[in-house]
């Protein structure tokens, strides 16, 4: 349930409500908005009835949360969550673009891509240092050496970094280098990993699982937030269906659905969602029109020679042209690039 405090409620009044709830075993999650404070209380609701919370000073109302995802829901927080990172605001008016290669391959590759996407207007450099692949014989990534190359590119360009973390043991190491830690589709329900990421305070980009329902996706986000990490970004990257003409089926309807259910920012990865370079531009535009807060686009200096996901990657020239086109679409829905 949530306890909505009156506008201007004093800190002492908020603290008293929290004290009463914790005394009977409730977990507390505080949301301090611009106009009022909301207290999220996780526990046995029947025990709270005897507290007389609605009669306490400073309390406006007590509202039960009907959704299984509590902290993620709009019932817990009405206003959109905006995650600010080194001047980049994810979830605000500006469409945030994360771009770069599927996998870090070399110093020259990362340097060239970082400089080109920065010049084109991207906000975040994406690149995989750890690559969980379907085949054990496929390229698995450069690991810490790849993280170091990403960090060097950040120093030279000022771009933030997002990269994937694949297991709980890797969280401290990846967190040392990355600004945003990505949970890949295959790990969306790796609950040990989610619990570990819930302990840190760096933003986590949570990709939707290959066959996950929207509720399962939001419940995975709930794991992160219940651990105390409220800096969660959701990423729609396509789901597995019967269709074979695309790598996955990019579920653009999930964007307005999730934004109605949750206050968290939502970005879209059309590169993995379609698996085809020629479809990326159209799906980027459609994602913006559907209400996405950002995009993740794979860019490689020479897609034909890429060690990972070349067929879905744009080259730097194609990415620059795409950014110009996206600016017009963003303006049509009162957003900026």
CORRAVEN-V267698 format. One record per residue. PSI is psi in radians with two decimals (* if undefined). OMEGA is omega in whole degrees, -180 to 180 (none if undefined). Layout:
BEGIN
{{PSI,OMEGA} {PSI,OMEGA}}
END
This chain:
BEGIN
{{2.90,176} {2.52,176} {1.99,-179} {2.10,180} {2.69,176} {2.61,172} {2.31,180} {0.19,178} {2.43,-178} {2.69,179} {-0.66,180} {-0.63,179} {-0.71,177} {-0.79,-179} {-0.63,-180} {-0.71,177} {-0.80,180} {-0.74,-180} {-0.81,-180} {-0.67,-179} {-0.74,-179} {-0.48,180} {-0.40,178} {0.34,169} {0.23,179} {2.49,170} {2.43,-173} {2.36,174} {2.11,-173} {2.31,175} {1.92,-178} {1.76,180} {-3.07,-178} {-0.58,-174} {-0.46,-178} {2.88,179} {2.42,176} {2.30,179} {2.07,175} {2.18,-177} {2.04,-179} {2.08,-179} {-2.88,-179} {1.86,-175} {-0.56,-177} {-0.52,180} {-0.43,-175} {-0.34,-176} {-0.57,-177} {-0.15,-177} {-0.34,-178} {0.77,-175} {-0.68,-176} {-0.31,-180} {-0.12,-177} {2.60,-180} {2.36,178} {-0.19,-179} {2.23,177} {-0.85,-179} {2.79,175} {2.20,-174} {2.16,174} {2.50,176} {2.10,-175} {-0.42,-177} {2.60,176} {-0.48,174} {2.03,-172} {-1.06,-174} {-0.45,-180} {-0.38,-168} {2.76,174} {-0.36,176} {-0.60,179} {-0.70,-178} {2.04,-176} {-0.75,-176} {2.68,180} {2.44,172} {2.29,176} {2.13,-179} {2.01,-178} {2.30,-175} {1.86,179} {0.74,179} {-0.20,177} {2.19,-179} {1.93,-179} {2.06,-176} {-0.02,179} {-2.85,-177} {-0.63,-178} {2.33,174} {2.09,-179} {2.29,-179} {2.16,175} {2.19,-174} {2.70,179} {-3.08,-175} {2.69,174} {-0.76,-178} {2.45,171} {2.19,-176} {-0.57,-177} {2.89,178} {-0.76,-179} {-0.71,180} {-0.83,-178} {-0.75,-180} {-0.84,-179} {-0.80,-178} {-0.76,-179} {-0.78,-179} {-0.69,-177} {-0.72,-180} {-0.56,175} {-0.81,180} {-0.55,-179} {-0.23,177} {0.16,178} {2.74,-177} {-0.50,-172} {2.39,175} {2.15,176} {2.52,178} {2.38,-177} {2.14,173} {-0.55,174} {2.19,-174} {1.68,173} {2.02,-173} {2.71,179} {-0.71,179} {2.34,177} {-0.21,-178} {-0.15,180} {2.83,180} {2.21,-173} {0.02,177} {2.86,-178} {-0.05,177} {-2.32,-172} {-0.58,178} {-0.67,176} {-0.67,178} {-0.70,179} {-0.68,179} {-0.67,177} {-0.75,-180} {-0.66,178} {-0.69,179} {-0.63,178} {-0.74,-180} {-0.63,-176} {-0.50,-174} {-0.39,-175} {0.01,179} {2.50,170} {2.84,-179} {2.35,168} {2.28,179} {2.75,-172} {2.50,171} {2.32,-168} {-0.26,178} {2.85,-177} {-0.59,-177} {-0.46,-178} {-0.20,-173} {-0.86,-180} {-0.72,-178} {-0.87,-180} {-0.67,178} {-0.45,178} {-0.56,-176} {-0.64,-170} {2.65,172} {-0.62,178} {2.26,179} {2.20,-177} {2.34,170} {2.03,-178} {2.90,-177} {-0.70,-178} {-0.33,-177} {0.12,-175} {-0.59,179} {0.51,170} {1.55,-169} {-0.53,175} {-0.72,178} {-0.77,-180} {-0.71,179} {-0.71,180} {-0.72,180} {-0.42,176} {-0.32,-178} {-0.34,-178} {3.01,-179} {0.16,174} {2.62,179} {2.53,177} {2.22,175} {2.01,-174} {1.90,178} {2.52,177} {2.42,-180} {2.82,-175} {-0.65,-178} {0.47,-175} {2.43,170} {2.89,178} {-0.70,-180} {-0.71,178} {-0.67,178} {-0.81,180} {-0.56,176} {-0.57,175} {-0.70,176} {-0.59,179} {-0.63,176} {-0.78,-179} {-0.82,-176} {-0.59,179} {-0.38,176} {-0.13,178} {-0.06,178} {1.82,-178} {0.02,-177} {1.27,-174} {2.32,177} {2.23,179} {2.48,-179} {2.01,173} {2.14,-176} {0.35,179} {2.55,179} {2.82,-178} {2.15,177} {-2.95,-180} {-0.21,-176} {2.40,-178} {-0.08,-178} {-0.21,173} {2.78,-180} {-0.79,174} {3.08,174} {1.95,-179} {1.99,-174} {1.45,-179} {-0.40,177} {-0.35,179} {-0.45,-176} {-1.05,180} {-0.51,178} {-0.88,-178} {-0.66,-179} {-0.37,173} {-0.57,-178} {-0.53,-170} {2.72,177} {-0.06,-175} {2.60,176} {2.60,-178} {2.21,173} {2.94,-176} {2.41,177} {1.58,-179} {-0.28,179} {-0.94,176} {-0.52,-177} {-0.52,-179} {-0.59,-178} {0.14,-177} {2.19,-178} {-0.72,-174} {-0.26,-178} {-0.21,-174} {-0.79,-178} {-0.84,-179} {-0.74,-177} {-0.53,173} {-0.82,-180} {-0.74,180} {-0.66,180} {-0.74,178} {-0.77,180} {-0.55,-179} {-0.16,176} {0.20,-180} {2.55,179} {-0.16,-179} {3.03,-178} {2.61,173} {2.03,-173} {2.31,178} {2.24,-179} {2.30,-178} {2.47,-179} {-0.46,-180} {1.38,-174} {-0.57,-178} {-0.38,-180} {0.20,-179} {2.48,178} {-0.20,-176} {2.18,171} {0.66,177} {-0.73,-176} {-0.35,-178} {0.05,-176} {2.49,172} {2.72,170} {2.95,-176} {-0.64,179} {-0.78,178} {-0.66,179} {-0.73,178} {-0.76,178} {-0.68,179} {-0.76,-178} {-0.63,176} {-0.78,-180} {-0.68,-178} {-0.51,178} {-0.66,180} {-0.69,179} {-0.76,-180} {-0.73,-180} {-0.56,-178} {-0.32,178} {0.43,176} {0.66,174} {2.95,177} {2.88,178} {*,none}}
END
